[in-house]
Amino acid sequence: MKLMSKLMGAAAFAALSITAAPVFADGGTLVIASTQVPRHLNGAVQSGIATAVPSTQIFASPLRYDENWNPQPYLAESWEVSEDGLSVTLNLAKNATFHDGKPVTSEDVAFSIMTTKENHPFKSMFAPVETIETPDANTAVIKLSQPHPALLLALSPALAPVLPKHIYGDGQDPKSHPANSAPIGSGPFMLEEFTAGEAVVMKKNPNFFLEGRPKLDEIIIRIIKDPSALLIAMENGDADMYPFMAGSQEIRRLEKDEDLAVTSEGYAAVGPINWLAFNTASEKLSDVRVRQAIAYAVDREFITKALHRGVSSPQRGPIIESSPYFDESIPAYDVDLDKANALMAEAGFGDGMDLTIDYIPGPKEQQQSVAEYMKSQLKKIGINVTVRAAPDFPTWAGRVGGHDFELSMDVVFNWGDPVIGVHRTYLSSNIRQGVIWSNTQQYTNTSVDDILNAAAVEQDDDKRKALYAQFQQQVATDLPIYWINSLPYHTAYNKKLKNVPTGIWGTMHPMDMVEWGE
Amino acid sequence: MNASYVIRRLIYGFLLMLGVVVLNFLLIRLAPGDPAVVIAGEMGGATEEMLESIREAYGLNKPVLTQLWIYISSVAQFDLGESFFFNQPVASLIGDRIWPTILLVITAQLLSIVLGVLMGAIAARKPHGPLSALVSVLSTIGYAVPVFWTGIMLIILFASWLPWFPVEGMQSVKLRNADWWTQTKDIAHHLVLPAFTLAIIYLAQYARLTRASMLDALSADYIRTARAKGLNERIVVFSHALRNALLPILTVAGLQFGNLISGALLVETVFNWPGMGRLAFDSILRRDYPTIMGVLFFASLMVVVANLITDFSYRFADPRLKDET
């Protein structure tokens, strides 16, 4: 008993006497809290936020982007696009080395782009790349089968990490390569420790090729899957930055914290759109008038202002409204129940119909609440909606990928250029059974296919914008999808942090300029 | 306790483990959802060819019974396979997480036994007094309230409202390079809320069990004799009655081990404790078959071993059982 009371005393003392200060090195440590779990850290074979945030710190890429969508030098000090658009020459920095000391050469760049082309799920990024010539160690010439204006954006850190050929070129499958969990890159930070599902610890690369950078000594990505625990960690100062925060309560709560700043900047290229997809192959939804009737019955303003407490904004079309390719003039489908009822009657459903709505398991506010709202709203035009919740992602993905759905809500990213993140949803050639985030709506319109194929190769940006305007008008009329809102991604961060990444890629961008101030 | 008894118990244990492996394997495959679609979904989409190559790489295109046979043969060779999700050996994923779970479970077990027995013993001294009533009420509440609710309430009270304790796992990342004493204090600090949350439900059980068992013991003849001899009441209660009343507590403590592990699953999820429970929970959502199987295998093994130890130790403790086989 005595021994036990001593032990208890010691435990109580230990619990109450925590006064140790955080151990900082000179440049300090940045703790990023995240709910996202990376499978591994190699963004060349894996898309998504979870991998891209650490991957863009560990790997450098040919180019990087400023906040105005302009490409900036990174591993490529300069670049030229040939007049016919069929060749892009990258002139690489001569002093760049990988974390193991080996130089970064054009061979590595060529190997990385071809590996990404073959293994990354975004096939359209590098599909036109035929070969990459390497006339010398610092010059890579990308040869294309057709002009590919999306290429420069695809050379961003989030999409084109430069891998060390001497490690990945050993013949193993890059998708399950052991180096994916212990990567060697040439970025501003080097991996120190990766505990699957728990944390990624990266320390400063002292030989980073951009002089004077990075400023921080260490970045730690701490995975806290429960958002309420994550908020407490932010409020208590245990974490310094929380990117990709989308809950209105979370945003409003952290906005009130005097030590924290909250911004919605940094998500322009991500382009996260919350939408309602129609299975256009289903008998009831194959009639465009039914889809339009649904659009006229739903009030985006109610969803964004009431359900999302004003933190999200309405999204009218397939291209995120913050993109230079968004067309302001597309039909908005403002609420008009009379018109909606008339369209239902015209389509022969004057007596109403039954529909089922699925939604991707995720934040209730973005998904379940909106689905429940749709149910009550669509009743007004005679549609009896059954909300079918899925217990988890695999169940929902099985239904939607297998085309076993009528209406389904989902969040899909634009990923910078429409060729990368938008085409996949609307091209009839991308209707693929069992594949999630393909054209699961089974939408077919040959004129849309033609416009998209033309826009993919159009080098004149004004003409390209015109083509995308045409595309947006067409799909907004055909409505294979009803776009609801852009996801209200925000970043909360400690006010003492300087140069917080708020460019088009946000935290999926090298944080070599981030530093602690007073 | 003779050798044939030990061997028989070990064979039962082995058969139980085999049953657990087969049952888990089949159950997990009954859940809807294809792991290849999940992996492709996590990657950001795929083509049919990529899905097929994922199925091929993970052996998911083989008949279920063939997959089961392959799994059992590898487990027999101490190979739990590779996680579909992390592409890392399941054994190393579990290796990283088993110690946090053991730390949490053992701390909670000790806390619940010590506090529970103390509360029960105090309550039994005056079974109709206000203290006894308070212990009864508290233990009933502790027993009735779901563990995740207790956890959330403790977080609201002692992490959010009064920011005394952290809730973001087992250690502060900023202290990971500090000296061992600072790190030990940091872990203890992080352990307080989850260990109490997990302990509360069992604490209630031990308190009630000790109270009942003590009431029995206190009315026994040898206690009357002890009191008649004029022994100090403290010695009568703690030295004579409690010692005898502890036997059922020991048995229950062994059997509770399995429940503690399943309770740890919820507590780990609520407190972001980096243990096996959270790994199991996340793996189920990802249909990461090898990891789910590995965690269940280890958890079952821990329960089987704990029960074997209880069986054997009980036979040592109670002479009446020694000759039974």
Contacts between the chains, C-beta under 8 A, distances in Angstrom:
chain1	res1	chain2	res2	distance
A	1	B	238	7.8
A	4	B	114	5.7
A	8	B	114	7.4
A	11	B	188	6.1
A	14	B	184	7.0
A	14	B	185	4.9
A	14	B	188	3.8
A	14	B	189	7.0
A	15	B	165	7.7
A	15	B	188	5.6
A	15	B	189	5.5
A	15	B	191	8.0
A	15	B	192	4.9
A	17	B	185	6.6
A	18	B	185	5.6
A	18	B	186	6.6
A	18	B	189	4.6
A	20	B	175	6.5
A	20	B	178	6.5
A	20	B	182	4.7
A	20	B	185	7.0
A	20	B	186	7.2
A	22	B	172	7.4
A	22	B	174	3.9
A	22	B	175	6.7
A	23	B	174	6.6
A	23	B	175	6.5
A	23	B	177	5.8
A	23	B	178	5.4
A	24	B	174	7.8
A	29	B	173	8.0
A	29	B	174	5.8
A	31	B	173	5.7
A	31	B	174	6.5
A	33	B	168	7.6
A	37	B	282	7.1
A	39	B	39	8.0
A	39	B	42	5.7
A	39	B	43	7.9
A	39	B	85	5.6
A	39	B	86	6.0
A	39	B	87	7.2
A	40	B	86	6.9
A	40	B	87	6.3
A	45	B	43	7.4
A	46	B	42	7.4
A	46	B	43	5.2
A	46	B	44	7.1
A	47	B	43	6.2
A	47	B	44	2.8
A	47	B	45	7.5
A	48	B	42	6.6
A	48	B	43	7.4
A	48	B	44	5.4
A	120	B	44	7.9
A	121	B	40	7.1
A	121	B	43	4.8
A	121	B	44	4.4
A	121	B	45	4.3
A	121	B	46	5.3
A	121	B	50	7.2
A	122	B	44	6.6
A	122	B	45	7.4
A	123	B	47	6.9
A	173	B	57	7.3
A	175	B	43	7.9
A	176	B	57	6.8
A	176	B	87	4.6
A	178	B	87	7.8
A	180	B	87	6.7
A	181	B	86	7.2
A	181	B	87	7.0
A	181	B	88	6.1
A	195	B	96	6.2
A	195	B	274	7.6
A	196	B	83	7.6
A	196	B	86	4.4
A	196	B	88	5.9
A	196	B	93	6.0
A	196	B	96	7.5
A	197	B	86	7.4
A	197	B	93	8.0
A	197	B	274	7.7
A	197	B	278	7.7
A	197	B	279	6.8
A	197	B	282	6.4
A	198	B	96	7.8
A	198	B	169	7.2
A	198	B	274	5.1
A	199	B	173	6.1
A	201	B	173	7.5
A	201	B	176	7.6
A	220	B	173	4.7
A	220	B	174	7.6
A	222	B	168	6.6
A	222	B	169	7.5
A	222	B	173	5.2
A	224	B	168	5.2
A	224	B	169	7.2
A	224	B	272	5.3
A	225	B	272	6.6
A	225	B	278	7.8
A	225	B	282	7.4
A	226	B	269	7.5
A	226	B	270	7.1
A	226	B	272	6.0
A	228	B	155	7.4
A	229	B	155	7.1
A	229	B	159	8.0
A	229	B	167	4.6
A	229	B	168	5.9
A	229	B	271	7.3
A	229	B	272	5.4
A	230	B	168	7.4
A	232	B	155	7.2
A	232	B	159	5.3
A	232	B	160	5.4
A	232	B	163	7.6
A	232	B	167	5.5
A	232	B	168	7.5
A	233	B	166	7.4
A	233	B	167	7.2
A	233	B	168	4.3
A	235	B	160	7.7
A	235	B	163	7.6
A	236	B	159	7.8
A	236	B	163	5.2
A	236	B	166	7.0
A	238	B	166	6.0
A	238	B	168	5.5
A	238	B	172	6.3
A	238	B	174	7.7
A	239	B	168	7.2
A	392	B	33	7.0
A	392	B	284	7.8
A	392	B	285	4.8
A	393	B	33	7.7
A	393	B	38	6.5
A	393	B	41	6.5
A	393	B	285	6.8
A	393	B	286	7.8
A	394	B	31	7.7
A	394	B	32	6.9
A	394	B	33	2.5
A	394	B	34	6.8
A	394	B	35	7.4
A	394	B	37	6.5
A	394	B	38	4.9
A	394	B	285	7.8
A	394	B	286	7.6
A	394	B	287	4.9
A	395	B	32	4.9
A	395	B	33	5.1
A	397	B	33	6.9
A	397	B	37	4.9
A	397	B	38	6.7
A	397	B	41	5.1
A	398	B	32	5.9
A	398	B	33	5.1
A	398	B	34	6.1
A	398	B	37	6.1
A	401	B	37	5.7
A	424	B	45	7.0
A	432	B	47	6.5
A	432	B	48	5.8
A	433	B	48	7.2
A	434	B	34	7.8
A	434	B	37	6.8
A	434	B	48	6.7
A	434	B	51	6.2
A	435	B	40	7.0
A	435	B	45	6.7
A	435	B	46	5.8
A	435	B	47	6.6
A	435	B	48	6.4
A	435	B	51	6.6
A	436	B	37	6.2
A	436	B	40	6.8
A	436	B	41	5.0
A	436	B	45	6.4
A	437	B	41	7.4
A	437	B	44	7.0
A	437	B	45	3.9
A	438	B	45	6.5
